[in-house]
Amino acid sequence: MNKILEVQNLKLYYHTSKGIVRALDDVSFDLYKGETLGLVGESGCGKTTTGTALLRMPSPPGRYDGGRILVDGQDIIPLPEPEVRKHIRWEEVSMVFQGAMNCLTPVYTIGKQMLETLHEHRDMDKAQAEELVKEYLGLVGLPPEVMGRYPHELSGGMKQRIVIATALFLKPSLIILDEPTTALDVIVQAQIINLLKKLKKTFDLSFIFITHDLALEAEVADRICVMYAGKIAELGTNAQIFGPQGPLHPYTEKLLQATPRLHQKVESLAFIPGTPPDLIDPPKGCRFHPRCHAVMDRCKLEEPPLQEIETGHQVACWRHVK
């Protein structure tokens, strides 16, 4: 398979007046052409930070403190910003941000906003650009008249489709989807998911799908990356994480036990005691050990490495790592 993205030992820290927040701390994974990688975990675990880091858009005061991001073999971290804007961002990697309304300027029409992105990257006249915008609006199931409307005139599902169309029309090979169905009702959620599946097949796209919804990841993702406190806890195929043998990391176990099941009787849902750690001063050893039901003495002293236990299945837990 063709590897389009390699993240190697990535560190992205927020340098604040209170100390250094280790938002991403030694994160490594790969993504292949046509694959969907799901990023899951609690709020604050580093999912969205990973997405913005891959787009070379870390939120201030965040900065890269190590590692590499290889897009088609090229490390984009040292590249000057003009080159990233011209050749990487939206050309090779684009992102559907969480909350479509926050991505659309309320005082501009949809057409004006989409054309602005297109003119930054493509040398074409107004008529050609408008035809291309209409074509991609049609691909996401919207009529051409939407170009003349303002964001407040559209429903949440329509705005989400516009953001997806904008992420698509420069034909990037990788699209990062940051909770694209948040705040949408279940019918519209299903429509958006079906649309994404169709577009992925049509354009042979690769997705990084960020969500809290494990059931949704089970439906859309080929592989699952479980993050906790700025690190990868477990990484495996859909079958390895959701299959009958179950996950290997205690954190993943608890996340799955906290997910309601439609076809199984559940007396009570599990929960994870405590709160995520302070990333300015994370706990020694495994960062999950203060909340772990399977904690051992070694967990409190040594940080487990992310190690491959079987083909394609990696975990950072002393129960499995030797």
Summary of the structure (lengths in Angstrom):
residues: 322
radius of gyration: 20.5
end to end distance: 29.6
largest distance: 67.7
contacts: 1006
relative contact order: 0.14
helix: 35%
strand: 25%
